Amino acid sequence: MKKILFLVILITLILSCNNNSMASEKNQIVASWRGGQITLGEFEDYALKNFFNSDLTEATESSMAKKREVLDNLINIKLIWTLYDSLKLDTVKVLKDAYENRLYITAYNYTLFVDSVQNKVVTKERINDFYDLLKNKYNISHILLNNKVEADSIYKIINKDQNNFYKYAKRYSIDATNKEYGGNLGWDVITNFVPEFSEQILKIKKGKITKPFKTKFGWHIAKLNDIQQNSELGSLAKEMDNIKYNILLKHKEEFDSINRNWENYLLKRYNVFVDSQKSDEFVKHSRSLFKKNINDAYDVTKYKADIVLSAFDGDTVYVKNALNYINKFVNAAISMNKDIPKITSDDIHRIIFYEHIFKIRPLISDELGYTKRSDVIERTKKEIISDIKAYLTSSFNESLKKEEKLLESYRNFYNLKINYLVFERSFYHPT
């Protein structure tokens, strides 16, 4: 019994020493200068998040040259903030204004809006479900047909002879891009197909065919040839941006509804004057002009241009302002050979909201405390680096092209030292 107790105590001590060693390793200094330093743990956290997509394997296997590039980047950022503080640049109006402006943009765009709108659509459950769909690749063949009658008729034939799907695809499919290959679409993740197509494939087993179904391309009969693991899939963190984008795309109507409610809440919360009647009249008049002559619908001379649609804290949206906004989208559509859009009530609402958001954003961000959050402040400091660099280079009669030389002189002035023995152990902590 005593031997067992001794072993338990010994193992506990060994594990404790290892944990302490890990913590101690992370706290070792990689770089230091007069007024600042970077620990190994801080470097690794920065590198993982900003350069290696939170992929520890990628970071561990990266070259020393890449790691040095990341370290140089972090040193420059930290050194600039040392300069910012030591030279009391926070008193310079142009930098104070730049910081404040970016602070409100960061607080609203990257945290408040995400919490209030985006995260209600991009939920953890949907993220995990979508990531699961990326874990496999599917080899699919299909036959594209003009209508349901054709599809039902051909399905009856193929259903009795599924092994010869290739032959029927070459004979009947109207999809010229792959019919010569027996309708084979190659290997791909299921999320790259339109939702109606994906849903049908996920219902069937390998080697089986679907019943006829419709997508925006026409009527399909599809066969699931094979499934294999997706060896190209990265970590969840690495795939996150792609996943979020696709979820928002898939649930666009839900996102638009939540976003519209959020915008309405802000307009009401800050008592923005919105003349809904005048806005509706503007839309109706535009639509009547659109029917007669498309060009007249966007011609400011065809309207009472000075009618007020909304007003807030000195900013006013007139009919002429709304038309200026809309004409930009019309010209863009023309340049891309797309149909000229009709003006809708949603268009007017969006124009009104974005005209006043610049003054609403700081109010709501301050009120809810987002401008005081450490993550918001940290991101803002990173984003304002370019403004500080521009100020420093101009203040010291240096061009932006000599920025690297300027930073090198600051490194020498502040006595920068890099501990390469510690740095070379980055992402390697044996237990």
Secondary structure, DSSP 8 states (H G I E B T S, - for coil): -HHHHHHHHHHHHHHHHHHHHHHHHHTSEEEEETTEEEEHHHHHHHHHHHTSTT-HHHHHHS-HHHHHHHHHHHHHHHHHHHHHHHTTGGG-HHHHHHHHHHHHHHIIIIIIHIIIIIHHHS-HHHHHHHHHHTTEEEEEEEEEESSHHHHHHHHHHHHT-GGGHHHHHHHH---TTTGGGTTEEEEE-GGGS-HHHHHHHTTS-TT-B---EEETTEEEEEEEEEEEE-TT---HHHHHHHHHHHHHHHTHHHHHHHHHHHHHHHHHHTT-EE-HHHHHHHHHHHHHHHHH-GGGGG-GGGS-TT-EEEEETTEEEEHHHHHHHHHHHHHHHHHTT-------HHHHHHHHHHHHHHHHHHHHHHHTTGGG-HHHHHHHHHHTHHHHHHHHHHHTT--GGGHHHHHHHHHHHTT-EE-HHHHTTTT----
